[in-house]
Amino acid sequence: MVVGASHAGAQLVTSLRQGGWSGEIVLVGDEPVLPYQRPPLSKAYLAGKLGLTELALRSEDFYLKQDIKRVTATVEEIDRSASELVLGTGERLAYDALALCTGARPRRLPATGADLDGVHYLRRSSDVEGIREDAIPGRNAVIVGGGYIGLETAASLHALGLHVTVLEAADRVLERVTAPEVSAFFTRIHQSEGVDVRTNALVEALVGDSRVREVVLASGDSVVADLVIVGIGIEPTTELAEKAGLVVDDGILIDAHARTSDPSIVAAGDCTSQDMPRYGRRIRLESVPSAVEQAKVAAATICGKDKKIAALPWFWSDQYDLKLKIAGLNTGYDDIILNGDPTRDRDFTCYYLRGGELLAADCVNRPRDFVTSKRMIAQGDRVDPGALEQAVESRGTS
Ligand code: FAD
């Protein structure tokens, strides 16, 4: 039994069959559509370039052929003593093995007026349908949050012909995840496209009668808004696990085999938190590659195989013509080396180092740098910053 039918859940049921699980497989999810790819929601799907059918991770036919039963329902409770799930309808489903892939939900905006019409969040395909209805060319869209989702949404709404303002509370966009040089690059690109990017812009209230009209900042400034999209991060969906007595601390705790504190229950995806020896701490990742990797390991564990979560975290973001690919996590970096000039170019790589070890690389329109960096970081290569700098310089002049 797999709870949550998205990247992790859909991969897990697939890997279970591939791994030789011959018993019944049931995928329970509360979204009434085929499991779909979430990343395009803020990109090609919002921009109207792809339909929901094209986002499906697998066809209806695939689940039928693999004898995987899909159930649309909310799981309200896990009855561990009876090995049963309790659905919102009151129905109970018995399980031999259980996987939790409940993902995450958007953090709500702590401001008055956040429940007005025209205020949107972006996690599900149904959210995008709501945004699209409001996204009429010429209107003023305000994005709260200058993270990847906020910036991708800004690029997509700008392409649809809206006037877009991004409000970021910190003193730069992408503050949590990139070096100041990379933040400055994305600010420059968005501004050159005509997006109004404002930093140190803390939202205090959304104002309107029934529909949002204006966003008021702590500074006293205000911004006209016909629609607002809030992208201020996510929170893992862990209530089910908590109620069932599993250990949860900013995500359902899993070990390298994707086992929760109850070794007979596995978990995968955005809802989990795991020890990552490479980084010497526990981390909750929010990315498709990680959800897929954990799901494969969780399926192997259920099938009695010895597989561990080991892949290097990586992530991507698409904005305008820019394809950013990030290898590794840069937390704790003490030095950066730039290959290319982010103040001028539309392609460059920012390498992050700690004590000479390559930790991570942000590669903008540089697919080859991404592949090389990923390999080097995974191998734990130490880098002589001087040598890397020289290599970068000689490549730049070749
Ligand atoms: P989720 O996708 O959150 O799915 C969990 C599912 O479980 C949901 O359908 C939820 O409704 C369901 N569920 C939860 N509780 C219950 C319950 N009790 N009963 C039944 N069903 C339940 N990642 C990247 O790597 N690259 C990107 O470019 C990128 N872009 C993104 C853009 C957007 C707009 C968003 C929203 C996310 C993006 N991500 C990106 C992140 C990526 O989508 C997530 O990491 C991924 O979806 C995680 O998959 P998951 O299966 O763990 O969880």
Residues whose N, C-alpha, C, O or C-beta is under 5 A from the ligand:
A	BS01	FAD	G4 A5 S6 H7 A8 G9 V28 G29 D30 E31 R38 P39 L41 S42 A73 T74 V75 C101 T102 G103 A104 L122 R123 I149 T237 A268 G269 D270 C271 E286 S287 V288 P289 A291 W314 F315 W316 S317
